[in-house]
Amino acid sequence: MAKYETMLITTATLDEEAQAALIGKFKSLIEANGTIDSVDDWGKRRLAYPINDENDGVYTLINFTSETTFPAELDRVYKITDGVLRSLIIAKDESKEAEKAPAKAETTEAE
C-alpha cells in the first residue's frame, strides 16, 4: 500500500448535485480500491488559462492510500469521464513525511 494525492479540476458549468455526483463517483472508486485519508474541496476558481473554452473550474484534492497499480486505473477513468478538465495523481514520498514528523516532535519538546 502506498499514499497518493490527486487533484481534480472539473467543469464549473455543472449544478451542485451533478458536481457532487461526479466527485462521489471518484470517491467511491477510490474507496473500492483503497482508503480515503482526506478530501479537500477548494471550490470554484479561475483557471490560469482557458481549458476547452472554460475559464473556471472546481478544484478537489483527495489524499488516499491504495495498491500501486490502482492510480493507473484511476487516471484512465479520469480521462474518459465527461466533465473532468484536468487531473493529477502524485505518489507521496513516505520517507520525507517520516523525516518531518520527528522534527515536529523535537520542536515541541524543546519548547
The first five atom37 places (N, CA, C, CB, O) and aatype in JSON, in Angstrom:
{
  "aatype": [12, 0, 11, 18, 6, 16, 12, 10, 9, 16, 16, 0, 16, 10, 3, 6, 6, 0, 5, 0, 0, 10, 9, 7, 11, 13, 11, 15, 10, 9, 6, 0, 2, 7, 16, 9, 3, 15, 19, 3, 3, 17, 7, 11, 1, 1, 10, 0, 18, 14, 9, 2, 3, 6, 2, 3, 7, 19, 18, 16, 10, 9, 2, 13, 16, 15, 6, 16, 16, 13, 14, 0, 6, 10, 3, 1, 19, 18, 11, 9, 16, 3, 7, 19, 10, 1, 15, 10, 9, 9, 0, 11, 3, 6, 15, 11, 6, 0, 6, 11, 0, 14, 0, 11, 0, 6, 16, 16, 6, 0, 6],
  "atom_mask": [
    [1, 1, 1, 1, 1],
    [1, 1, 1, 1, 1],
    [1, 1, 1, 1, 1],
    [1, 1, 1, 1, 1],
    [1, 1, 1, 1, 1],
    [1, 1, 1, 1, 1],
    [1, 1, 1, 1, 1],
    [1, 1, 1, 1, 1],
    [1, 1, 1, 1, 1],
    [1, 1, 1, 1, 1],
    [1, 1, 1, 1, 1],
    [1, 1, 1, 1, 1],
    [1, 1, 1, 1, 1],
    [1, 1, 1, 1, 1],
    [1, 1, 1, 1, 1],
    [1, 1, 1, 1, 1],
    [1, 1, 1, 1, 1],
    [1, 1, 1, 1, 1],
    [1, 1, 1, 1, 1],
    [1, 1, 1, 1, 1],
    [1, 1, 1, 1, 1],
    [1, 1, 1, 1, 1],
    [1, 1, 1, 1, 1],
    [1, 1, 1, 0, 1],
    [1, 1, 1, 1, 1],
    [1, 1, 1, 1, 1],
    [1, 1, 1, 1, 1],
    [1, 1, 1, 1, 1],
    [1, 1, 1, 1, 1],
    [1, 1, 1, 1, 1],
    [1, 1, 1, 1, 1],
    [1, 1, 1, 1, 1],
    [1, 1, 1, 1, 1],
    [1, 1, 1, 0, 1],
    [1, 1, 1, 1, 1],
    [1, 1, 1, 1, 1],
    [1, 1, 1, 1, 1],
    [1, 1, 1, 1, 1],
    [1, 1, 1, 1, 1],
    [1, 1, 1, 1, 1],
    [1, 1, 1, 1, 1],
    [1, 1, 1, 1, 1],
    [1, 1, 1, 0, 1],
    [1, 1, 1, 1, 1],
    [1, 1, 1, 1, 1],
    [1, 1, 1, 1, 1],
    [1, 1, 1, 1, 1],
    [1, 1, 1, 1, 1],
    [1, 1, 1, 1, 1],
    [1, 1, 1, 1, 1],
    [1, 1, 1, 1, 1],
    [1, 1, 1, 1, 1],
    [1, 1, 1, 1, 1],
    [1, 1, 1, 1, 1],
    [1, 1, 1, 1, 1],
    [1, 1, 1, 1, 1],
    [1, 1, 1, 0, 1],
    [1, 1, 1, 1, 1],
    [1, 1, 1, 1, 1],
    [1, 1, 1, 1, 1],
    [1, 1, 1, 1, 1],
    [1, 1, 1, 1, 1],
    [1, 1, 1, 1, 1],
    [1, 1, 1, 1, 1],
    [1, 1, 1, 1, 1],
    [1, 1, 1, 1, 1],
    [1, 1, 1, 1, 1],
    [1, 1, 1, 1, 1],
    [1, 1, 1, 1, 1],
    [1, 1, 1, 1, 1],
    [1, 1, 1, 1, 1],
    [1, 1, 1, 1, 1],
    [1, 1, 1, 1, 1],
    [1, 1, 1, 1, 1],
    [1, 1, 1, 1, 1],
    [1, 1, 1, 1, 1],
    [1, 1, 1, 1, 1],
    [1, 1, 1, 1, 1],
    [1, 1, 1, 1, 1],
    [1, 1, 1, 1, 1],
    [1, 1, 1, 1, 1],
    [1, 1, 1, 1, 1],
    [1, 1, 1, 0, 1],
    [1, 1, 1, 1, 1],
    [1, 1, 1, 1, 1],
    [1, 1, 1, 1, 1],
    [1, 1, 1, 1, 1],
    [1, 1, 1, 1, 1],
    [1, 1, 1, 1, 1],
    [1, 1, 1, 1, 1],
    [1, 1, 1, 1, 1],
    [1, 1, 1, 1, 1],
    [1, 1, 1, 1, 1],
    [1, 1, 1, 1, 1],
    [1, 1, 1, 1, 1],
    [1, 1, 1, 1, 1],
    [1, 1, 1, 1, 1],
    [1, 1, 1, 1, 1],
    [1, 1, 1, 1, 1],
    [1, 1, 1, 1, 1],
    [1, 1, 1, 1, 1],
    [1, 1, 1, 1, 1],
    [1, 1, 1, 1, 1],
    [1, 1, 1, 1, 1],
    [1, 1, 1, 1, 1],
    [1, 1, 1, 1, 1],
    [1, 1, 1, 1, 1],
    [1, 1, 1, 1, 1],
    [1, 1, 1, 1, 1],
    [1, 1, 1, 1, 1],
    [1, 1, 1, 1, 1]
  ],
  "atom_positions": [
    [[0.85, -1.18, 0.0], [0.0, 0.0, 0.0], [0.89, 1.24, 0.0], [-0.96, 0.0, 1.22], [1.92, 1.29, 0.68]],
    [[0.47, 2.23, -0.77], [1.23, 3.47, -0.86], [0.26, 4.65, -0.73], [2.02, 3.55, -2.21], [-0.94, 4.5, -0.95]],
    [[0.8, 5.8, -0.38], [-0.02, 7.01, -0.22], [0.05, 7.84, -1.5], [0.46, 7.85, 1.0], [1.1, 7.97, -2.12]],
    [[-1.11, 8.39, -1.88], [-1.22, 9.19, -3.09], [-2.03, 10.44, -2.82], [-1.84, 8.38, -4.22], [-2.79, 10.53, -1.85]],
    [[-1.86, 11.41, -3.7], [-2.62, 12.64, -3.66], [-3.1, 12.91, -5.09], [-1.77, 13.85, -3.09], [-2.31, 12.84, -6.03]],
    [[-4.38, 13.21, -5.24], [-4.9, 13.51, -6.56], [-5.61, 14.86, -6.55], [-5.86, 12.39, -7.04], [-6.4, 15.15, -5.65]],
    [[-5.33, 15.67, -7.55], [-6.01, 16.94, -7.74], [-6.87, 16.79, -8.98], [-4.99, 18.15, -7.88], [-6.42, 16.32, -10.02]],
    [[-8.11, 17.19, -8.84], [-9.1, 17.02, -9.9], [-9.74, 18.37, -10.19], [-10.17, 15.95, -9.51], [-10.24, 19.02, -9.27]],
    [[-9.74, 18.79, -11.45], [-10.42, 20.01, -11.85], [-11.58, 19.61, -12.75], [-9.44, 21.02, -12.58], [-11.39, 19.03, -13.83]],
    [[-12.79, 19.92, -12.29], [-13.99, 19.59, -13.05], [-14.63, 20.86, -13.58], [-14.99, 18.79, -12.19], [-14.35, 21.96, -13.1]],
    [[-15.49, 20.7, -14.57], [-16.14, 21.84, -15.19], [-17.04, 22.56, -14.18], [-16.96, 21.38, -16.42], [-17.69, 21.93, -13.35]],
    [[-17.07, 23.88, -14.26], [-17.89, 24.68, -13.35], [-19.3, 24.87, -13.87], [-17.24, 26.03, -13.13], [-20.13, 25.49, -13.2]],
    [[-19.61, 24.34, -15.06], [-20.94, 24.52, -15.64], [-21.98, 23.56, -15.06], [-20.87, 24.34, -17.14], [-23.18, 23.74, -15.29]],
    [[-21.54, 22.55, -14.31], [-22.47, 21.61, -13.7], [-23.13, 22.23, -12.47], [-21.74, 20.31, -13.31], [-22.53, 23.05, -11.78]],
    [[-24.38, 21.83, -12.2], [-25.03, 22.31, -10.98], [-24.45, 21.54, -9.78], [-26.59, 22.13, -11.05], [-23.68, 20.59, -9.97]],
    [[-24.82, 21.95, -8.56], [-24.22, 21.37, -7.36], [-24.47, 19.86, -7.24], [-24.76, 22.07, -6.14], [-23.58, 19.13, -6.82]],
    [[-25.66, 19.4, -7.6], [-25.97, 17.98, -7.49], [-25.13, 17.16, -8.47], [-27.46, 17.75, -7.76], [-24.6, 16.11, -8.1]],
    [[-25.0, 17.63, -9.69], [-24.2, 16.91, -10.69], [-22.73, 16.93, -10.3], [-24.39, 17.53, -12.08], [-22.02, 15.94, -10.49]],
    [[-22.27, 18.05, -9.75], [-20.88, 18.17, -9.3], [-20.62, 17.17, -8.17], [-20.57, 19.62, -8.83], [-19.61, 16.48, -8.17]],
    [[-21.53, 17.11, -7.2], [-21.39, 16.18, -6.08], [-21.42, 14.73, -6.56], [-22.49, 16.41, -5.04], [-20.7, 13.89, -6.03]],
    [[-22.26, 14.43, -7.55], [-22.33, 13.08, -8.1], [-21.03, 12.7, -8.8], [-23.52, 12.95, -9.07], [-20.57, 11.56, -8.69]],
    [[-20.44, 13.65, -9.53], [-19.19, 13.39, -10.24], [-18.06, 13.11, -9.25], [-18.83, 14.58, -11.14], [-17.31, 12.15, -9.43]],
    [[-17.93, 13.94, -8.23], [-16.89, 13.74, -7.22], [-17.18, 12.46, -6.43], [-16.8, 14.98, -6.26], [-16.26, 11.72, -6.09]],
    [[-18.44, 12.21, -6.14], [-18.83, 10.99, -5.43], [-18.45, 9.73, -6.19], [0.0, 0.0, 0.0], [-18.09, 8.72, -5.59]],
    [[-18.54, 9.79, -7.52], [-18.15, 8.66, -8.36], [-16.68, 8.31, -8.13], [-18.4, 8.98, -9.86], [-16.33, 7.14, -7.99]],
    [[-15.83, 9.34, -8.1], [-14.41, 9.1, -7.91], [-14.09, 8.68, -6.47], [-13.61, 10.34, -8.27], [-13.2, 7.86, -6.25]],
    [[-14.81, 9.24, -5.51], [-14.62, 8.83, -4.11], [-14.96, 7.35, -3.94], [-15.49, 9.69, -3.18], [-14.21, 6.62, -3.29]],
    [[-16.08, 6.91, -4.51], [-16.47, 5.51, -4.37], [-15.49, 4.59, -5.08], [-17.88, 5.29, -4.91], [-15.22, 3.48, -4.6]],
    [[-14.95, 5.02, -6.22], [-13.94, 4.23, -6.92], [-12.68, 4.08, -6.07], [-13.59, 4.88, -8.27], [-12.11, 2.99, -5.98]],
    [[-12.26, 5.18, -5.45], [-11.06, 5.13, -4.6], [-11.32, 4.26, -3.38], [-10.65, 6.55, -4.16], [-10.47, 3.45, -3.0]],
    [[-12.49, 4.41, -2.74], [-12.81, 3.61, -1.56], [-12.9, 2.12, -1.89], [-14.12, 4.08, -0.95], [-12.59, 1.28, -1.04]],
    [[-13.32, 1.78, -3.1], [-13.41, 0.38, -3.51], [-12.03, -0.25, -3.69], [-14.21, 0.26, -4.8], [-11.88, -1.47, -3.6]],
    [[-11.02, 0.58, -3.93], [-9.67, 0.08, -4.18], [-8.64, 0.5, -3.14], [-9.21, 0.53, -5.53], [-7.46, 0.21, -3.29]],
    [[-9.08, 1.18, -2.1], [-8.16, 1.64, -1.06], [-8.94, 2.39, 0.0], [0.0, 0.0, 0.0], [-10.12, 2.13, 0.23]],
    [[-8.26, 3.32, 0.66], [-8.92, 4.13, 1.69], [-8.65, 5.6, 1.43], [-8.42, 3.74, 3.11], [-7.57, 5.98, 0.99]],
    [[-9.66, 6.43, 1.69], [-9.51, 7.87, 1.55], [-9.04, 8.44, 2.88], [-10.85, 8.54, 1.09], [-9.67, 8.21, 3.91]],
    [[-7.94, 9.18, 2.85], [-7.41, 9.8, 4.06], [-8.08, 11.15, 4.31], [-5.89, 9.97, 3.96], [-8.45, 11.46, 5.44]],
    [[-8.23, 11.96, 3.26], [-8.88, 13.26, 3.4], [-9.37, 13.76, 2.05], [-7.91, 14.29, 4.02], [-8.84, 13.39, 1.0]],
    [[-10.41, 14.59, 2.09], [-10.95, 15.23, 0.89], [-11.02, 16.72, 1.18], [-12.37, 14.64, 0.5], [-11.61, 17.14, 2.17]],
    [[-10.41, 17.51, 0.31], [-10.39, 18.95, 0.48], [-11.02, 19.59, -0.76], [-8.94, 19.48, 0.72], [-10.44, 19.55, -1.84]],
    [[-12.2, 20.16, -0.59], [-12.9, 20.8, -1.71], [-12.5, 22.27, -1.74], [-14.46, 20.63, -1.57], [-12.85, 23.03, -0.83]],
    [[-11.78, 22.67, -2.77], [-11.31, 24.05, -2.88], [-12.36, 24.94, -3.52], [-10.03, 24.11, -3.69], [-12.26, 26.17, -3.43]],
    [[-13.34, 24.37, -4.15], [-14.42, 25.15, -4.75], [-14.08, 25.67, -6.13], [0.0, 0.0, 0.0], [-13.12, 25.24, -6.77]],
    [[-14.91, 26.62, -6.57], [-14.78, 27.18, -7.91], [-13.69, 28.25, -7.93], [-16.12, 27.78, -8.39], [-13.67, 29.15, -7.1]],
    [[-12.78, 28.13, -8.89], [-11.67, 29.07, -9.04], [-11.44, 29.38, -10.52], [-10.37, 28.51, -8.39], [-11.79, 28.59, -11.4]],
    [[-10.85, 30.52, -10.77], [-10.48, 30.92, -12.12], [-9.27, 30.12, -12.56], [-10.2, 32.45, -12.19], [-8.3, 29.98, -11.81]],
    [[-9.33, 29.59, -13.78], [-8.2, 28.85, -14.35], [-7.13, 29.82, -14.82], [-8.67, 27.94, -15.51], [-7.43, 30.96, -15.19]],
    [[-5.89, 29.39, -14.82], [-4.79, 30.24, -15.28], [-4.9, 30.5, -16.78], [-3.43, 29.58, -14.95], [-4.47, 31.55, -17.26]],
    [[-5.46, 29.56, -17.51], [-5.68, 29.7, -18.95], [-6.92, 28.9, -19.31], [-4.42, 29.21, -19.77], [-7.25, 27.93, -18.62]],
    [[-7.61, 29.27, -20.37], [-8.84, 28.54, -20.73], [-8.54, 27.09, -21.11], [-9.55, 29.24, -21.91], [-7.57, 26.79, -21.81]],
    [[-9.4, 26.19, -20.64], [-9.33, 24.78, -20.98], [-10.68, 24.42, -21.59], [-8.99, 23.87, -19.73], [-11.71, 24.56, -20.93]],
    [[-10.68, 23.97, -22.83], [-11.92, 23.64, -23.55], [-12.9, 24.82, -23.52], [-12.58, 22.39, -22.94], [-14.09, 24.62, -23.3]],
    [[-12.4, 26.03, -23.75], [-13.18, 27.27, -23.76], [-13.85, 27.57, -22.43], [-14.23, 27.21, -24.84], [-14.85, 28.28, -22.39]],
    [[-13.33, 27.04, -21.33], [-13.85, 27.34, -20.0], [-12.81, 28.1, -19.21], [-14.26, 26.04, -19.25], [-11.62, 27.8, -19.27]],
    [[-13.27, 29.11, -18.46], [-12.36, 29.94, -17.68], [-12.36, 29.61, -16.2], [-12.71, 31.38, -17.87], [-11.47, 30.04, -15.47]],
    [[-13.37, 28.85, -15.73], [-13.48, 28.49, -14.33], [-13.53, 26.97, -14.2], [-14.73, 29.13, -13.68], [-13.97, 26.27, -15.1]],
    [[-13.06, 26.48, -13.03], [-13.11, 25.06, -12.73], [-13.32, 24.85, -11.25], [0.0, 0.0, 0.0], [-13.06, 25.74, -10.44]],
    [[-13.79, 23.67, -10.89], [-13.99, 23.31, -9.49], [-12.87, 22.36, -9.1], [-15.41, 22.66, -9.25], [-12.7, 21.29, -9.69]],
    [[-12.11, 22.76, -8.09], [-10.93, 22.02, -7.65], [-11.27, 21.11, -6.47], [-9.8, 22.98, -7.28], [-11.98, 21.52, -5.55]],
    [[-10.77, 19.88, -6.51], [-10.94, 18.93, -5.41], [-9.62, 18.2, -5.21], [-12.11, 17.93, -5.69], [-9.03, 17.7, -6.17]],
    [[-9.16, 18.14, -3.96], [-7.92, 17.45, -3.6], [-8.29, 16.25, -2.73], [-6.93, 18.41, -2.85], [-8.97, 16.4, -1.72]],
    [[-7.83, 15.06, -3.12], [-8.12, 13.84, -2.37], [-6.8, 13.14, -2.04], [-9.06, 12.89, -3.19], [-6.0, 12.86, -2.93]],
    [[-6.58, 12.87, -0.75], [-5.45, 12.08, -0.3], [-5.95, 10.67, -0.02], [-4.77, 12.71, 0.97], [-6.96, 10.5, 0.67]],
    [[-5.27, 9.67, -0.55], [-5.73, 8.3, -0.37], [-4.57, 7.32, -0.31], [-6.67, 7.91, -1.49], [-3.44, 7.64, -0.67]],
    [[-4.88, 6.11, 0.16], [-3.92, 5.02, 0.24], [-4.47, 3.87, -0.57], [-3.66, 4.59, 1.72], [-5.63, 3.5, -0.42]],
    [[-3.64, 3.29, -1.44], [-4.09, 2.17, -2.27], [-2.9, 1.34, -2.73], [-4.89, 2.67, -3.48], [-1.75, 1.66, -2.43]],
    [[-3.21, 0.28, -3.45], [-2.17, -0.53, -4.08], [-1.5, 0.3, -5.18], [-2.77, -1.86, -4.66], [-2.09, 1.26, -5.68]],
    [[-0.3, -0.06, -5.53], [0.47, 0.72, -6.5], [-0.08, 0.62, -7.92], [1.9, 0.28, -6.49], [0.27, 1.44, -8.77]],
    [[-0.92, -0.35, -8.21], [-1.47, -0.5, -9.55], [-2.73, 0.35, -9.77], [-1.79, -1.96, -9.81], [-3.12, 0.59, -10.91]],
    [[-3.37, 0.8, -8.7], [-4.65, 1.49, -8.82], [-4.56, 2.89, -9.46], [-5.26, 1.62, -7.46], [-5.45, 3.22, -10.25]],
    [[-3.54, 3.72, -9.19], [-3.53, 5.06, -9.81], [-3.6, 5.06, -11.33], [-2.3, 5.77, -9.39], [-4.16, 5.99, -11.91]],
    [[-3.07, 4.06, -11.99], [-3.17, 3.99, -13.45], [-4.63, 3.81, -13.87], [-2.31, 2.82, -14.0], [-5.07, 4.42, -14.84]],
    [[-5.37, 2.99, -13.15], [-6.79, 2.8, -13.44], [-7.58, 4.08, -13.15], [-7.36, 1.62, -12.61], [-8.46, 4.45, -13.93]],
    [[-7.27, 4.74, -12.05], [-7.95, 5.99, -11.7], [-7.7, 7.05, -12.78], [-7.47, 6.51, -10.32], [-8.62, 7.76, -13.17]],
    [[-6.49, 7.15, -13.27], [-6.15, 8.09, -14.32], [-6.92, 7.77, -15.6], [-4.64, 8.09, -14.59], [-7.38, 8.68, -16.29]],
    [[-7.06, 6.49, -15.93], [-7.81, 6.08, -17.11], [-9.27, 6.51, -16.99], [-7.72, 4.56, -17.3], [-9.86, 7.0, -17.96]],
    [[-9.85, 6.35, -15.81], [-11.24, 6.73, -15.6], [-11.39, 8.25, -15.67], [-11.75, 6.2, -14.24], [-12.37, 8.75, -16.22]],
    [[-10.43, 9.0, -15.12], [-10.45, 10.46, -15.23], [-10.51, 10.88, -16.71], [-9.2, 11.08, -14.55], [-11.29, 11.76, -17.07]],
    [[-9.7, 10.26, -17.54], [-9.58, 10.66, -18.94], [-10.83, 10.38, -19.76], [-8.41, 9.96, -19.58], [-11.1, 11.08, -20.74]],
    [[-11.61, 9.37, -19.38], [-12.79, 9.03, -20.18], [-14.08, 9.61, -19.6], [-12.92, 7.53, -20.29], [-15.16, 9.38, -20.15]],
    [[-13.99, 10.36, -18.51], [-15.18, 10.91, -17.87], [-15.44, 12.33, -18.35], [-15.02, 10.89, -16.34], [-14.56, 13.19, -18.29]],
    [[-16.66, 12.57, -18.85], [-17.04, 13.92, -19.24], [-17.14, 14.8, -18.0], [-18.39, 13.91, -20.02], [-17.61, 14.36, -16.95]],
    [[-16.69, 16.03, -18.12], [-16.75, 16.96, -17.0], [-15.43, 17.14, -16.3], [0.0, 0.0, 0.0], [-15.28, 18.06, -15.5]],
    [[-14.46, 16.28, -16.57], [-13.13, 16.4, -15.96], [-12.25, 17.2, -16.92], [-12.5, 14.99, -15.65], [-12.0, 16.78, -18.05]],
    [[-11.78, 18.37, -16.45], [-10.92, 19.19, -17.29], [-9.46, 18.77, -17.19], [-11.07, 20.66, -16.91], [-8.78, 18.61, -18.2]],
    [[-8.98, 18.6, -15.96], [-7.59, 18.19, -15.71], [-7.54, 17.34, -14.46], [-6.65, 19.44, -15.58], [-8.39, 17.46, -13.57]],
    [[-6.52, 16.47, -14.4], [-6.32, 15.67, -13.2], [-4.83, 15.4, -13.04], [-7.11, 14.34, -13.26], [-4.07, 15.42, -14.01]],
    [[-4.44, 15.15, -11.8], [-3.05, 14.85, -11.49], [-3.03, 13.89, -10.31], [-2.23, 16.15, -11.18], [-3.73, 14.1, -9.33]],
    [[-2.22, 12.85, -10.41], [-2.06, 11.9, -9.31], [-0.58, 11.87, -8.95], [-2.58, 10.47, -9.7], [0.27, 11.67, -9.81]],
    [[-0.29, 12.09, -7.67], [1.09, 12.14, -7.2], [1.29, 11.1, -6.11], [1.46, 13.56, -6.68], [0.47, 10.99, -5.2]],
    [[2.37, 10.33, -6.2], [2.74, 9.4, -5.13], [3.49, 10.19, -4.07], [3.61, 8.21, -5.68], [4.49, 10.85, -4.37]],
    [[3.01, 10.12, -2.84], [3.67, 10.83, -1.75], [4.9, 10.04, -1.31], [2.7, 11.06, -0.56], [4.86, 8.81, -1.23]],
    [[5.97, 10.75, -1.03], [7.2, 10.12, -0.57], [7.11, 9.96, 0.95], [8.45, 10.96, -0.98], [7.17, 10.94, 1.69]],
    [[6.97, 8.73, 1.4], [6.8, 8.47, 2.83], [8.05, 8.78, 3.63], [6.4, 7.03, 3.04], [7.95, 9.13, 4.8]],
    [[9.24, 8.65, 3.03], [10.47, 8.93, 3.77], [10.56, 10.4, 4.15], [11.69, 8.52, 2.94], [11.04, 10.73, 5.24]],
    [[10.09, 11.31, 3.27], [10.11, 12.74, 3.6], [9.1, 13.05, 4.68], [9.83, 13.58, 2.35], [9.36, 13.89, 5.55]],
    [[7.95, 12.39, 4.65], [6.94, 12.6, 5.69], [7.45, 12.1, 7.03], [5.62, 11.9, 5.32], [7.19, 12.72, 8.06]],
    [[8.18, 10.99, 7.03], [8.73, 10.45, 8.26], [9.8, 11.37, 8.84], [9.3, 9.05, 8.02], [9.94, 11.48, 10.06]],
    [[10.57, 12.03, 7.96], [11.59, 12.97, 8.43], [10.95, 14.2, 9.06], [12.5, 13.38, 7.28], [11.49, 14.74, 10.03]],
    [[9.82, 14.65, 8.53], [9.16, 15.83, 9.05], [8.52, 15.57, 10.41], [8.1, 16.3, 8.06], [8.54, 16.44, 11.27]],
    [[7.97, 14.4, 10.62], [7.26, 14.09, 11.86], [8.17, 14.16, 13.08], [6.63, 12.71, 11.77], [7.79, 14.8, 14.06]],
    [[9.35, 13.53, 13.09], [10.21, 13.65, 14.27], [10.7, 15.09, 14.5], [11.41, 12.72, 14.13], [10.91, 15.5, 15.64]],
    [[10.87, 15.85, 13.42], [11.32, 17.23, 13.57], [10.27, 18.04, 14.32], [11.6, 17.87, 12.2], [10.63, 18.89, 15.14]],
    [[9.0, 17.8, 14.06], [7.94, 18.5, 14.78], [7.93, 18.09, 16.24], [6.58, 18.21, 14.14], [7.71, 18.93, 17.11]],
    [[8.15, 16.82, 16.51], [8.15, 16.35, 17.89], [9.3, 16.96, 18.68], [8.25, 14.83, 17.94], [9.13, 17.32, 19.84]],
    [[10.47, 17.1, 18.05], [11.62, 17.7, 18.71], [11.38, 19.15, 19.05], [12.86, 17.57, 17.84], [11.79, 19.61, 20.11]],
    [[10.72, 19.9, 18.17], [10.48, 21.31, 18.45], [9.48, 21.49, 19.58], [9.97, 22.02, 17.19], [9.6, 22.43, 20.36]],
    [[8.5, 20.61, 19.7], [7.55, 20.73, 20.8], [8.18, 20.36, 22.12], [6.34, 19.86, 20.54], [7.82, 20.93, 23.15]],
    [[9.12, 19.42, 22.12], [9.82, 19.06, 23.35], [10.75, 20.18, 23.8], [10.59, 17.78, 23.16], [10.93, 20.4, 25.0]],
    [[11.36, 20.88, 22.84], [12.28, 21.95, 23.17], [11.55, 23.16, 23.74], [13.07, 22.35, 21.95], [12.12, 23.9, 24.54]],
    [[10.32, 23.35, 23.35], [9.55, 24.48, 23.83], [9.15, 24.24, 25.25], [8.32, 24.73, 22.97], [8.49, 25.09, 25.86]]
  ]
}
